[in-house]
Amino acid sequence: MSMKEYVKKNLTKEPPKDSNLKVGDTVNWANDYGIKWTHKIIGFNYNGWFQAEYKKFVHLDSDAFWFPHDHKTLTKIK
């Protein structure tokens, strides 16, 4: 499934309630080792056990676009 198909089928534009993020925003994401990547937000997903268990809702335009990120670990670039 392509990223475009995945976005259309699985994601919403509604951001987390306690977040200032929106679709199209450019953000930095850092892994556990402090290495940062810059990506754009492609959508949000609140359905599924993974989202409920880990509170990760934000999808980025990365190679793993299907893997959600915690909005609290993202830094919006102005």
N, C-alpha and C positions, 0 to 999 in steps of 0.2 A: 504494500500500500504506500502510495506517495505521501509526502507531507501535506500537500494540498487536500488530498482525499481524507487523510486523518483529521485535519482541522475541521473540515466540513462535517464529517460524521461524528466526531467525538468531543469537540471543544466548544466552549461558549466565550463570549466577549466580556462576561460579567466578572470583574476582579474580586479577590477576597475582600470581605467587609472592612478589615482593619489595614487596608493597603492603599497606596496612591498609585499603583501600577495599572497600566492599561495595555491592550493589544497594540503593538507597534513600538512600544517603548524600548529603548536600548538600555541594557543592564549589564553589569559585571556580575559574574558568578565565580566564587572561589571554592576550590575543593578543600579537603581536609589538610592538605599540605601548603595551602596559601597560594596556589597557582590560580591565576585569574583568566577567565575567558569573557569575551564580549559577545553578546547575542541580542536578538530582538525577541520580544514576547509574541508568540503566535496564538495564544489562547489559554483558557483555564478549564480544568476538569475537576468536578467535585464528586463524581460517581465512582464507586468501586471500593473494594476493601483496602487497596493501597492508599488511596486518598484519605479514607477514614482513619486508618491505622497510623499513618505517618504525617498527615497534615501537609502534604505536598500537592500543590494545585497548579503551578505555573509551568507551561510548556514553552520551550525556547526553540529557535531555529538552528538547532545543533544536529549533529549526526544521529543523536538519540532523541529526536523530537518527541517521541512517544513516552519518554521518561520525565515525570513531573519533578519540579523543584519547590523547595520551601520558599515562599515569598519573603520570609524574614532573612534569608541568606543572600538575597539579591540587592545590589546597589544600583539605583537608577542613575543613568548618566544624563546630565542636562544639556 
